[in-house]
Structures are given as structure tokens and as C-alpha cells.
Amino acid sequence: MQEVCFLIGRGGAVLHADASDSPAALPDTRARWEAIWAHREELEVIAHSHPVGPSAFSAEDESTMSAIDSALGRAVRYCVVAPRTTIARTGDGPTETVTPEPWWAHLLRLASGMHGRR
């Protein structure tokens, strides 16, 4: 298993994807930051997996989300795809369970090595 990140654009298009070697960490990479900047006009969602849980944003997720929103000058929607659920938040708003899940949640689970719900 591994954590995977998708950058999602308008219409649910996957603009960029990358993965870590760990099921519990997804370190920042220059390539991901460059992709965020390159797609900044069409970027709508940044989603990543937590293949071993939890279904929550970590402290590292929180600081990264804040840095991205600050760099872009606007709030992006963020999602965590866990084995059985997907959660989302935009800016400082509340965290919510995403139902129905977007089409790419299943693909993110597969890429992460999870065998959760579809």
C-alpha cells in the first residue's frame, strides 16, 4: 500500500498524480508543487489517500492545505480517501463525508492498494 495524491481539475479531470513509498506518509515534492502551480487556474480538488486510515486530515495535511490556499490566494477543496469513506473540506469550512463519492475515489483506492468500497 502507498499514499497517492491526485490533482483534480474542472469536470473531474485528473491533472496530476503521484505516490509515496509509504502507506502512512506522502512527503511534499517539488514536482507536485510545480503541478499545483501549473494547473492553478483549473485546479478544483487536491485529494490524497490514507490507505491505513484514519478518515481525517492530519496535522501535516492541515499545514499543507493552508500553505496551498495561501500560495493560490483562494481556497481549494481537499479530500482524504480512506478505505471506507471519503471526506472533504474547503478552506476553513467544516469537514464532511462525501456522498456520493466522485468517480476518481475508486481509482485512488486502487492506486493506493486499498480494497475498500466502490
LINJO-V89001 format. One record per helix or strand of 3 or more residues. SS is the DSSP state (h for helix, s for strand). FROM is the first residue (numbers start at 0). TO is the last residue. If there is no record, write none. Layout:
ss->SS from->FROM to->TO
ss->SS from->FROM to->TO
//
This chain:
ss->s from->3 to->8
ss->h from->9 to->11
ss->s from->13 to->18
ss->h from->29 to->37
ss->s from->42 to->49
ss->h from->58 to->71
ss->s from->76 to->81
ss->s from->85 to->89
ss->h from->102 to->111
//
